[in-house]
Amino acid sequence: MSDRASDHLYDLAIIGGGINGCGIARDAVGRGYSTYLCEQGDMGGATSSSSTKLLHGGLRYLEHYEFRLVREALIEREVLWNIAPHIVRPLRFVLPHSKGMRPAWLLRLGLFIYDHLGGRKLLPGTARVNLKTGPIGAGLRADLKLGFEYSDCWVEDNRLVILNAMDAEERGATIRARHRCTSAKPHPEGGWTVTTRDLDTGRDEVIRARMVINAAGPWANDVARTVAQRPPKGRVRQVQGSHIVVPKLYDHDRCFIFQNDDGRIVFTIPYEEKFTLIGTTDRDYPGDPADVAASPEEISYLCKLVSGYFKRPVSVSDVVWAYSGVRPLYDDGSSDAQKATRDYVLEVDTSEKAPILSVFGGKITTYRRLAESAMERIDSCLKAPQNGAKLAPGWTGTTSLPGGEFDPTAFEAEVRKLQSRYGFLSINEARRLVRFYGTRAPNMLGLAKKRSDLGADFGAGLTACEIDYMRHHEWAHTAQDILFHRSKLGLRLSPSQIDAIAHYMEGAQTTTRQSA
């Protein structure tokens, strides 16, 4: 095993390739900061792939008087829809009102604040819904007669991470997936010497950086204490959130938001056309974040809660997939996990002429604003990039992410455009590809004139051509990365089809290593 050493001095070394790390990398390199980012696993493969897939203000956060966080999140919904209209789409939520809940007038007041706090422009406002008549209430228990409808957004969470990483790399950042940071030590001349290990080859890479950004999510405390040996003042509170997927519970496109007797909120969300996503749980998680999995108790809890609202109960046997992630919340001392703040805290240590910034908490909805806040602290420590500034602060909110260069209301027009160019695609196939790649779908399809030009079809429309694209441009390394992170096509494939994809990926990796 040999070491790769670089005498290049980066401005920033970012540890962690989740949404916060990749968001900071994109913003930083756009402003002229030379940036190195390492991720020990798949890009966005941990917390950032295990969310409820929502860009939302957090209606329930109003109860905890987190008005700044809610306002920031509400604004960001439409910002992200504008810069990534292929992976973000509006979603209407229905809150059924039942006996024992807060009075209807109080809910209307809360929704009025929700409607106007964030300067909503494109998303439709709140409305009353008669659940007794019409399709929305079909399937709900008979006593649920009144509901309130409001808007938030849906996002393909892992793809949001990938697009930020792609944009950062295209602007000059060095992105290393499957590279674990093994040490970060102050350099005698200032800044840091950072060592990362390629988990595929076992080789070490050594770089220098003026500043370290600890965006390791659930591992942030470990990185600060053991890798950088800078124990932070703040602390990550590990909160487990689990979700289940069942065959679709209803035929309309609304998301329900239900409140349990214990105060927890659970969503039922139309998912991948044939399914319903149910989540999430909130409970403290004491173990290794890498080992987190939905427990039988959580799965049973979600089934029981939802069954209390529908005429037809949801049973554990209905569950076709379950996933779980650890939310790295800032530990604010709250007694209950669901009451812990969803706001972010940025902690800077400037000792030993080696500044380090540690990120605690945050929501996928506000990742871009978190990155801007991080840049303020970076600017304060480093004053300026080595090579001079490029883009002005705030540029990430007005510049499209890769593939998002079209009007947010023109999604179907993009679908028709792609189908017209590639006549062998069905309308549903074209819609999926635009949802994944936006205006870059032709980059993946290339010069294909017929379906067979895309190589082997592994099922659900996934071809060798698309797998190779994800490998070469999206850091996909395993079948899991493609089938349950970059996409959810794994829900539509048989075990033998998944095995065939895994075999294809293993062969491709072997070929790559032999040619390296």
N, C-alpha and C positions, 0 to 999 in steps of 0.2 A: 504494500500500500504506500503510495507516494503522496506527498503534499503538493497542492497547487497554491502557490503564493502569488499574490498580486501586490505590486508596489503602488498601485493606483489608490489614491486617497479619495474615498467617497465622502460626500457631505453627510449622508444618512445611511445607517444600517438598520433596517426594520426587521424585527423578529416576529413572525406571525403573518400568514397569508390568508386570514379571514377578511371579512368586509372592512374592518377598521384599518388593518395593515395595508390592504390594497387601496383603500380610499385615500389614506395618507400618502402612499407611494404615488398615486396618480396626481394628486394636488401638488406634491413637492416637486416632482420632476417637471411638471408644467411650469412651475415658477423658477426653474433653473437649477434646482438642487440635484446634484448627482446622487442616485439612490440605488441601494442594494437591498433586496428583500429575500428572506429565506423562510420557507415553510416546511415543517418536519413531515407532513403528510401530503394529502391532496389539497390543492388550492381551494379554500372555502369548504373543506371536507368535514369539519367538526361542527361547531356551533352554527356557522353560517349556512349549513345545509340542513339544519334541523329545526328551522323556525316554523311558524304557522303560515309563512309566505304572505304576510300582510304588511302593507305600508299604511299605518293608521295613526291617528292622533292619540289614541288611547282614551276612549270615553271614560273608562273607570278611573283614570288618573286624575280626573277633575275632582273626585271625592277626596283625594289626598292633597288637593290644592297645588298640584304641580302645573300651574298655568303656563309658565315659561316653556317647559318641556312639551306640553300639549300644543301650544301655539307653534313652536318650532317644527314639531312633527306634522302638524296640519299643513303648514306651508310646504314642507318637503314632499308631501304626497304628489302635488302637481308639478313641482320642480323635477322630480324623478320621472314622472310620466312624460314630461316634455323632452327630457334628454335620453330616455330609453323606452319609447312607446312600443317597441317590440316585446319587451319582457315585462312591462307594467301595463295593467289595464284597470279601468274602474270596476268596482264591485259594490253592489247595493246590499246593505245589511238590514235585517229585520229584527227588531227587539220586541218579542211578544210581551204583552202586559198581563199579569195574572195577580190574583189575590195574594196578599202578603208582600208584594213588591212595593217600591216607593210609589207615592201617588202619581197619577198620570200627569198632573200639572208640573210636578217636579221633574219628571223625565223630559217633558216638553221644554222646560227651562234649560236643562242640561244640554239638550240637543240644539237649542237656539244658540247657546254659547259655542257649542261645537261647530255649528254652521258658520259663525261669524268671526271667531277668534283668529282664524288663520288666513283670512282674506281669500276665501274660496272663489275661483273664477270659472273653471270648466266643469267641475263635479256638480251634479244636481243636489239640491238641498233636501231637507227633511220633509217627510210627508207622513200622514196617518194612513194606516192600512187596515181594511176590514178583513179579518182573518176568517170570518164566518162564511163569506162568499168569495168566489174567485179561486184561482189556482194556488196562490201563495199559501193559504191556510190549509190546503188539502193535505191530509195526513197528520196534522197536529191534533192534539186532544180537543174535545168538543168545547171545553170551557174557555179556551183561548180565542177570544173574539176580537181583541184590539191589539194592533201592533204599531210601532213607529219605525219608519224606514229612513236610513241615512246613507251617506256615501263614504267609502274609503277606497283603497286600491289593493290589488293583488300583485305580487312580484315573483318571478322565478329567482329564488334567493341565491342559489349557487351560481347561476348565470350572471347575476349582478356582480358577484365577486370576480368571476372570470373576465367580464368586460372591463372592470376597473384595472385588473392586472394587465390585460391586453393593451389597453390604452397607455398605461404606464410604460410597458415594455416598448411600444411603438414610439414613445417619446424619449426613449433612451435609458430607462431603468433596467437594471439587471435583476431578473426574477429567477429564483431557484426553488423549484418544488422538490419535495422529498429530500430536503437538506436540513438537518437538525443543527441548531446552534449549540456547540459544545462548550464554548468559552467566549467571554468578552472581558478583556483586561485593559486597564488604562495604559496608554502608550506614553513613554517618557517625554515625547514632544507634544503631548496633548492629544485628546481624542481617544480612540479605542483601537485595539487589535482584536478582530473578531474571527473566530474559527467556526466553520460549518462542515458537517460531514455528509457526503453524498450517501444516502442509505442504500442505493443500488450497487455502488462500486466500493464503498468503504473508504474512498479517498477524502482527504481533508482539503478544504479551501480556506486560505487565510487572506483577509482583506483588512484595510484600515478605514476608519470612519471618524468624522469629526463628532458625531453624535449618534447614540443608539436610541431607537424607538422600540419600546417593549409593548408590542400589540399581540401578545400571545394568548389573549382571551383567558380561558380557565387556568392556563399555565402561567399567567402573568406573575404571580407571587413566586413561583418556583424559578422562573427566569431571573427575576430581580435578585433573589436570595442566593441561588446556587450558580447560575451562569455568569451574572454580572457582579455578584457579591455586593449588592447594594440593597439591603433590606428596606422595603418601602414603608412609609407611614400608613398608607391605605391597605386595604385587604379585599381580595375577591371573595364574594359570597357565592358559592356554587349552588345554583338552583336548577333542578332537573325539570325539564318540560318534555312530556311524552305525547305522542299523537297516534291515532289509529286511522286506518283507511278501510272503508266498508263499501259494498255495492251501493250505488246511489240511492238515497232515501226519498228523493222527490224529483220531479221533472222540470222545475223552474231553475232560474239562474241566481236566486238570492242566497245569501249567507244568513243563517240564523245566529243570533247571539243569545245564549241562555245563561241565567244566573242560578246557581245551586244554593241550597239552604246554607252551605258553609261560606257563602260570599264569593266563591270562585266563579269566573266567567269561562264558558266553553263555547266554541264556535262549531257550526257545521257548515262546511264550505264545499260547493260543487267542485269536483276535482277530476282532472284528466278525462272528462266527458262521461265516463262510466262509473265514477266513484264519488264518495263523499268523504272529505277529510274532517276528522273530529279531534279537537284539542283546545286547550292544552292543560296539563297538570302543572302544579307549582309545589315543589317540595325540596327541602335542602338535601344536597347530595354530598356525602362525605368522602367518596371514593375517588379513584383515578378517572378523570374525564374520558380517557380513551376506552374505558370499560362500560360506559353508561349504556343502558338498554331499558326499554319499556318493561316495567315489572308486571306480573299478573295482576297485582292489586290495582295498578294504574289503569290497565286495560279494562278491568272489571268496573272500575269507578266511572270511566268515560262512557261505557256501554249503559250502565245504570242511570247516569245523569241524563243522557240523551233520551233514553227510553221513557223517562218521566214526562217528556214533552210530545212524544209521537204516539199515535194509536198503535202502530206496530212496533214492538220492542226490538231493540238492537241487542244481539247476544254476542258473546265472545266468539262463537263459531262463525259469525259473519265477518270477522276481521281478516282481511287479506294481506295486510302489511301493517307493521308498527315501527315507529322510529322514535328516537329520543336524543336529546342533546342537553348540554350543560350551559346554562346562561351564566356568564361571568359577571354578576351584578356587583356593584359597589356595596360593601357591607356598611350600611348606615345604622346598624343596631336594631332593626325592626324585629319584632318577635315572630311574625309570620312571614314566610317566604313570599306570599302573594302581595304583602304590603311593602316589601323592599323597593327602594327607588329604582326606576328604569333610566334615570339620568346617568350621565357619564361624569367621571372625575379624571382629570389629568394631573399627574404628579411629576414634578421635575426635580432632579437632583443634579447639582452642578459642581459637586465636589471633585477634587483631584484633576481639575481641568478636563474632565471627561463627562460631559453632560449626558444624562439618560432621562427619557420621558416614558413613564409607565401609564398605560391606558386601563382604566377600570370602568366596567359597565358599558352602557350604551344600548341603543336599539338599531336594528337594521334600517329603520325609517330615517334616522338622524345621522347615519354614518358620515354623510357628506359634510354636515355641519360640525360633527366631531373632528373631522379632518381639518376643517378650516380653523377650529379652535386650537388644534395641535400645531398648525402652521404658525399661529401667533406666538406660541411658546418657542417653537423652533427658531423663528426670526429673532426672538428676544435673546436666545442663547448664541446663535451663530451670526447674527446681524445680517448676513447676506450669503448667497451661494458663492462658491469659489469662482464661478465663471460668469457671474452677473445674472440678474433676474430676467425672466422671459415674460410670462403671462402675469397679469395683475391678480391680486386676491379676488376671490369670488368667481373665477373663470369656470370652475367645474359645474356651476349651476346653469350655465348658458351654453355649454359646449356638449354636443351629443356624445354619448358613449358609442363604441363601435357598432354599426348597424342601425343606430337610432336616428339617422338623418332623414326623418320624414315627420309630417304633422301628426300629432297624437290622435287626431280624429280621422286619419286617412289609412288606418291599418288594412281595411279590406281592399282599398285601392292598391296597396302594395302586394297583397295576396294575388289579385287579378293580374298585376303586372308580372309577377314571377311565373304564374301559370301560363301566361301568354308567351313568355320567353322559353319556358320548358314545357312544351305541350304534352309530354308524357305524364306529368304530374296531375293527380286528381286535385280537386279544390281543397279537400281536407289535408292532403299531403303538402300542398303549397302553403296552407294556413299554418301547419306545424312548423315548417321550415322558416317562415317569416317570424313566427313566435320565437324561434330559437336564435336566428341569425339576422333578422331584419334585412337591411339593404345589402348585407354581406352574404346572403344565401347563394348568389351566383359565384362567390369566391369558393364556396364548398362544392357546388355542382359543376363548376368549370365549363368545359366544352361539351358536356354530355348532350347527345342528340336523342338518345333513347335510354330506357331504364337499365338495360344491360350494361351501358357504359359506366354505371355507378358501382359495378362489381357485385359481389355476392350480397344477396338479401337475407339478412338474419332474422327477419320478422318485424312486424309493426312498422315497416318502412325504413328500418335502420339498415344501411348498406355499408359495405367495406369502405366506400369513398367517404362517408360521413364519419365513420370510426377513425379513419386515417386523419381526417381534418381535426377532430378533437384531440388526437394524439399530438399532432404537429403544432397546433395553434392554441390549444386550450389546456395543455399539461395533463391530459387524461392518461392514466397509467394502467388502470385495471378496469375490468368489466363493471365493477361497482361504481367507479368514477363516472362512467358513461351512463349506466342504466338507472342509477339512483341519486346521482349528484347533478351532472350536466342535464339530465333528463329524468323522467320517471317511466321510461319505456319498459323497464323491468316488470312493471305491473301487468303488461300485456303479453309477456313472453313466457313460454314454457321453460321448465328447468333444463331441458335438452338444448333449447335455443340459447339460454344464458350460458350454458357450458360451452357451446360452440363459439360464442363471442369471447369468452374467457380464453379459450384455446387460441383463437385468432390473435388476441392481444398478446398472449405469451409468446407466440411465434414472431410477432412484430417487434417485441422488446428484445428478443434474442438476436434478430437480424440487426437491429440498431446497435446493440452492444458489440457485435462482431465487426461491424463496419466502422466503429468509433476508433 
